[in-house]
Amino acid sequence: MNHEETRITLRLPSDLHAWLTAQAKANRRSLNSEILHRIEGDYRAVVEGDESA
């Protein structure tokens, strides 16, 4: 995976933001790390040919 970073502005519905924040806290991650973890998991599944993720 490319380690160059790009900043983006992300707008989320408040309930999704609250859920992600709670998940991040439960997983002892920052909100940014939680979002990356979830996106990278889906990305890997697609790259490996398992689009059921």
N, C-alpha and C positions, 0 to 999 in steps of 0.2 A: 504494500500500500504506500502511496506517495506521502511523504511526511511534510510537504510544503503545506502551509495553512492559508486559508482564505477566510476572512471575516464576513459574516452575513448577518442580516437582521431577520429575525424569525418572529412571526406573529402567530400566537396560539390562542385557541379558545381558553378562557380562564379555568374551566374544569379540567382540561387536558394538562394545562400548566401545573395545576395543583396536584394532579395525579402523578405527573412526572417528577415533581419536587418531592413528593412522599416516597416514590420509588427510589429516587436518588438517595434520600436520607436512609431508607431501609438498607440500601446496598452500600452505604458509606462512600458515596461518590458525589461529586459536584453535579449540578444540573447539566452542565456542558458534557461532562464525562458520561453521564447516564444516557443522554441523547446519542452521543457518539457510539457508545457500547451497543445500543439497540440498532442503530443504522448499520454499523459495521457487521453485526450478526446477520442482518438481512442481506447485506451486500455479499458477504461470503457465501451464503446459501445460494444466491442467484449465480454467482461466479462458478460455484461447484456444480451447478445444474439442478439443484433442488429448489424449485420455485415455490414450494409449499410453505415456506417460512412466512 
